[in-house]
Amino acid sequence: MTDSDAAFMRLALEQARAAARAGEVPVGAVVVRDGQVIATGHNAPVGRHDPTAHAEIVALRRAAEALGNYRLDSCELFVTLEPCAMCSGAMLHARLARVVWGAPEPRTGAGGSVIDLFAQAALNHQTRSLGGVLADECGALLADFFRARRTEARGAAQPLRDDALRTPAARLEGLPDFPWRGQYRSDLPALAGLRLHYLDEGRLDAPLTWFCLHGSPAWGYLFRHMLPVWLAAGHRVVVPDLIGFGRSDKPKKSSAHGLQWHRQVLLELVEALGLRRTVLVGQGEGGLLGLTLLPEEPERWHGALWMNTGLPQDEDAAPAGLAAWRERCARWRGPDTASLLGVSADQAAPYSAPFVDAGHGAATGAFARLAAGNAALRARACAFWRDAWRGPTLLVAGGLDTAWGTEAMESLSRATAEEPPVWTLPDAGLLLPDTHGEAVAREALGRMG
């Protein structure tokens, strides 16, 4: 293996990670000519409904188009997994000079694991092959992918409690710009058998982790434009759907929801995932939870990003806009969220999807009163943010959000003595991470260091 072989295989690994983000088996390929990459490809048979759309075939097609010739005799192909018979045959037909692959494939590999098509002297062309380049990295990516799929399958089989509802998976499939496959947990003590859904993307040894908490009536979909920014920086991103929202189980009674209980679930999740050097990201009631969560174990946290949120406040102390928002939530009977969010039915559709009927929406009404009766918790959180917190912080407000927008965020800024003050986006509403997520994620990336 040469240094250039390793360098090109790392480019193929980038393609494999792109396949994983799209829900495909993580295999990536690049085609090289005279030391230059002329084409790339990653697995796409699921997304394209095409059994031939293996990474190698995709890359070969693009290389042939780029060169205007189906003969690629001066080219080399680098792929993260030992090619199958179909792909090996295509390489031989293309007259590739050499193929370099990473992890072995003991079940279908045609580079020597099952058969070795490249060693058949009777064929009218011989393509040189080299296996095992960055095999550990290529194999680890595949192992992580299938481990997550097994975890997801076990979660999908988790029995549903009698006092809860579960959104059918089909309602939350194929949403735009949301290719990630999540995981499930029901083993946290506070869950008592309820199923919690969360995304966990990026390397476990990443230098920074972003822990994102949504408000009501949103779910993890809210952060879909922020994840790619942080993942591209080599970071890890964890996005739970709070119980009662998204793909997580939904207790039928509003009384099941309380600030202390939701905090305990999140504390146990953070511990179970072993989060360290983490930025806590919060929007709406998710931010309210986060602001009281972080003081419990401050050594875990590196920074904070707050968007359209605030500290717990008693009903009589809430700003007029927030009080009106809570009243609308308390009256909401679902499942359409457009009236709550102040957007069109089309814009609200991904947020309405988890709520099959009014019974699925008990958490939305409960979250409207989430902060009530927690004066001691609020006092402790205020003291922490005012006197003890020294990490980097970014406060962002949507100018169009009358509930958690500028007034609530400026109140939070005063309570936390945060400098510089709130960054207000005049054309952003309650769903600020949805509409302005990429810009805010980039600003936060620079701020957190």
N, C-alpha and C positions, 0 to 999 in steps of 0.2 A: 504493500500500500504506500502510495506517495502522498506528499502533502496536498497536492492538487486533487487527488482522489478523495481525501477526507473533506476538502473544502467543497467540492461539488456534491458530496453526499450530504453535507450540512444544508445545502440549498434544497436538496430533495427532501430532507427532514422538515424544512419549512413548508413545503407543499403537503407533506403528510399531516402536519398540524392543521393546515387549512381544511383538509379532508375531514379531520376529526371534528372541527368546529361546525362543519356542515352535516354532521351526523353520519358520515361515511367511515368505513374502516380506514385507519390512517396509513395510507401508502402514498408516497410521492415520488415523482420522477423528473429528471431534467435531461435534455439532450444537448451535448456539447460538440462544437466543431472548432478546431484550431484554438482550443483553450477558451472559447467564448460560449456562453449559454445561448442557444438559439430557440429553445422551446422548453416549456414546463408543463406538468400535468399532475393531477391527483385523482384518486379514486372518486368516481361519480356515478356508479351504476344505479344507486337508489334514487338520487335526485333526477337523473336523466331517463330513468326507466329503460336502461340499456345494459344488457349483460356483458357487452364488450367494452364498456367505459372504464376499464382498468387504468391506473395511472400511466402505465407504459404506453398503452394504445393512444390515450389522449395526447401524450407528449409526442409520440411518433407522428400522429396526424398533423399536429401543429408544426413540427419540424419540416415535414414534407411540403406543407403549404408555404412555409417561410422560404424554402429553397426552390420551390417550383419543380420538385422532382421527388418521385416516390422512392428512388434509390438514395440511401443515406450512407453510402460506403465510406465516407470520410468522417463519420460521426461516431460518438460514444454515448451510451445511455447509462445514467446512474439512477438506481431505484432502491428504495429502502427495504424491500422484501424480495426474496428470491422469486423470479417470475414463474408464472404457470406455463403450461404447454401452449395455450393460445398466444400469450404475449411473446414467449420464446420463438414461436413460429413466425409471428409478425416481424420480430427483429431479424430473423434469418432471411425472410423475404425482402426486407428493406436493405439487406446487405450491410448491416451495421458492422463497424470495425471491431467494437468491443462493448460488452455490457458489464457493469460493476454493480453488485447488489449487496445489501446490508444483512438483515436477519435471515436465517434459513427458514424455509416453509416445509416442515416434515411431512405434510399431508398432500400437497399439490406441487411442490417445487420441481421445476424442470431444469434446474441448473446443477443437479447432482443429488438432491435429497431423495427424490422418487425415481426420476430418470434424468439423464443429462443429454438434452437435445443438442447442446453445443459441441458435444464430443462425437457426434455421428459422422464418421468419415465418408459415409456413402452419400451424404447430402452434397449438393452442388455449391454450397457456400459454408464456410466455417467462421463463426463470430467468436472471438476470444472472450472468455468470461473470467471474472474474479469475484469471489464471494467473501463475506465476512467483514466488509469495510464498515466501521462504526456499528458493528452488529449489536453491541450492548445497548447503545442509544436507540437504534431502530427497534430492537425487540422490546425495550422498556416502554416505548410509546404505544406499541400494540398491546402490551400487557395491561397498561393503565387503562386503555380504552375498553378492553373487554372486561376488566374488573369493574369499571363503572357501569357497563351494560348489565353485568350480573347483579350488581347492587340495585340497579333500577328495576330489574325483573323481580327480584325478591320483594322490593317495595311495592311493586304493582300487585303482588299477590297477597299483601298484608290485609287481613280481615278488617272490615269496616265496623267501627263501634255502632251500637244501636242508636246512640244519641247524636250521631253525626251523619253528614252527607259527603259525597265525593263527586266532583265534576267529571263526567265522562271524558276520557283522554282525547277523543276525536274532536271535541270542541276547541281544544287548544293546540291542535296540530296545524302545521303549514302557515303559521303567522309570519308576516313579512319581517325580514331582517332579524329573525330569531331562530338561528339554526341549532342552538345548544340543547343537548339532552341532559336533563337533570338527574339527581339522585334523591333517594328517600331515606328517611330515618323514622323509626317508631320506637327505638330502644332508649331514648332519653327518659329518665324517670318522670319528669314533669309532664311529658306527653301522655302518659298512662294509656298507651296503645294507639293514640292518634298518629296519623301519618303526616310527616313534615317533608315538603319538597324543597330542594335547594340546588342551585348551580354551584359547581366548584371547578373553575377553569384555570388553566395555567399550571406552572410547575410548583410542586409542593415546597421546593427550596428557593422559591422566588425571593428577591430582595425586599419586596413589599407586597402586602395583601390588602385588597379593598373589600370591606364587609359592608354590603349595601342593604339598607332597610327601607322599604316602601311604606307609604301611608295608605289610607283608605280613599277610594275603593280600588286601588291599584294592586299590582303584584310584580314579580320580578321582570316582566316584560318592560316595565318602565325604564329600566337601565340599559336597554339593548344598544343604544348608540354610545354608551360610555364604555362598555366592556371591551370593544375592539381597540380602543385607544390604550387602555391599560395592559391588555394582553400583548399588544404589539411592542410595548416597552419591556416585556419579559416578566410582568407581574402576575400575581394570582388574584382571582376575583371570586368571591363567595356571595351569592345572592339568595337568601331564603325567601320563600313565600310564607309570610306569617300565617299562623293557623287561622282559618276562616277565609283565606284568600288564595287566588291562583290555583295551583295544582295540589295544595295542601288540603287536608280534611277540614270540614266546616261543621262545627257543633251547631245544633239546631237552635239552641237557646242563647239569647244575648247574655244571660247571666254567667255563661261559661267563660266570658272574656273579662280580664281584669289586668291592670297595669303590672301588678306584682307577678302574676302568673306568666304573662307574655315575657317579662324580663327574665324570669327563671328559665323558661324554655331557651331563650337566646343565650343566656350564660352557660347552660349545659351544652348547647351546640358549639359555642366558641371553645369550650374546654375539650369537647370530643374531637374537634378538628385541629386542636393544637395551634390555634392562631397566635402568632407573634408578629411584632413589627407591622401592625395593621392600621389602616386608615378607616375610621368609622364614617360611613356615608349614610345620611339620613334625610328623608323627605317626609313632610307631613307628620302623621302619628308615628311613623318609623323613626323620624328624627327625635320626636319626644321620647320614645323608648331608648334611643341611643344616648341621648343626653343624660339619662339616669343610669344607663348601663355602664358607660365608660368609667365612672368613679369607683366601681366595684373592684376592678383589677387594672389600674392605670398602667402597670408595667407592660401589658400586652399591646398598648396602643401607641402608634407613632404620630398620628394626625387625625384631623376631623374635617369633614365637608358637610355643611348643613345647607339644605335647600328648602325654602318654604316650610319652615318648621318653628318650633319654639319649646320652651320649658313647660312642664305641667302647670296649669293655672286653674284655680277654682272658677266656677261658673260666673260669679259676680265680678271677677277680675279680668275676664277675657275681653279683648277688643270687640267692638260691635260686629265687625265682619266675621270674626271667628265664631262668635256666639250664633250668628245667623247661619253659618256653615254647619255648625253642630245641630242646629234645629232642623235643617234640611236633611241631614244624614239620619237623624232620629225618626223622621217621617218617611224616609225612603223605603219602598217595598219591592223595588227591583222588578225584573232583572236589568232593565236598560239603565246604564250609568250616565247617559248623555245629559240628563237634567242636572245631575250632581256636578259633573265636570264642566258644564257650560260649553260643550263642543258639539259638533254634528254627530249624528248616529253612526256614520262611517268611522269617524275618528274615535268614537267611544267603543266601537265594536270589540276590539281586543280586551278592553277592560270589562265589558259586559259579559264576555264569553264564559268566565268561570261561574257566573250566577245563573244557573238553569232556571230557577224560579225564585220567588221571594224567600223561600226557606233556606236557600243557599247564602242569603245575604245578611244573616243575623249579625255577623261581625261588624258590618258597616254601621249599623245603628249603635252597637256597643262601643265602637271606637270613638264615636262622638262624645262619649262620657268617660273616656279612658283615664283622664287626668283627675277626675273628681275624687275628693277625699284622700289626697296624697300630699298633704301640706308638709309633713316631715321629710318625705322623699324629695320634694321640690326644694326645700330649704337646704338639704344636704347637697343636692346637685348644684344649686346656685353658688354655694360656698366653694365647692370644688372648682367650678369653672372660673369663678372670680379670683380665687386665691392660690390654687394648686396647679392648674393646667398650664403647661409651658410648651406644648407641642404646636406645630404649624396648623393653622385653622383657616378655612375659607367659608365665608357666609355669602349665599347667593339668594336673591329674592326675585320673584316674578312680579313685575309691575301691574299685571292684570289680575293677579290672585287677590281677591278681597278677603280670603280666610287666613291663609298662612303667609301672605306676601310681605310687602314692604313694612307695614306697621308691626307685624309679629316679629319679623327678622330684626328690625331696629331695636325692638324690646329685648330680643335675645342678645344683640350686640352690646347693649348697655349692661345687661346682667352678667355677661362674660368679660366685659372690659376688652373686647376684641379690637385690635388694630391691625390693618386698616379696617374701616367700617364696611358695611354691607355693599356687595356688588349687586346693583339692581339692573335687571334686564327688562326694559320697558314693555317689550312685546311678548313676554313669557307669562303663562298662567300657572294654574296649580300643577300641571304636568310638565314642569320645567325640565326634568331630566329627559323626557320624551322628545320635546321640541328643540331643546338647546343642549342636549347631552354631550355631543362631541366637543363643542367649544368649552363647556364647563369642565369636562374631563381633562382636556389639554391644559387648561389653566391650573387645575388641581394638581396635575402631574408635575408642572413646574414649581408649584408652591410647596409640595411635599418633599421635594428633593430626592 
